[in-house]
Amino acid sequence: MKSPDLAVVSTFPSTANAQIAKGILDEVGIESMVRADNAGGMYPAIGTVELLVRSEDVERAKDALQRRRPRRH
C-alpha cells in the first residue's frame, strides 16, 4: 500500500486493540495496517494507534468494524 492512498479508519488506545480490529478486517478481505508512534514500542502510552486502509475501503472497513463491535449490557 502506498501512503497517499491510505486513510485512518479508526484509532485505538493500544496496539493490541488495533491488531484485533486489523484481524476483523483481514477476515473480510480488507487490507489494512497499524501505525503507532510509540518509539518502537518503548513508550506504548504516548499516543493513539491508527488503523489504516485504502481510501476506497474506508466505508466497508467502518461497516465491518461496527458489525463486530461487542455489545455492552
Summary of the structure (lengths in Angstrom):
residues: 73
radius of gyration: 12.4
end to end distance: 38.4
largest distance: 40.4
contacts: 185
relative contact order: 0.27
helix: 41%
strand: 25%
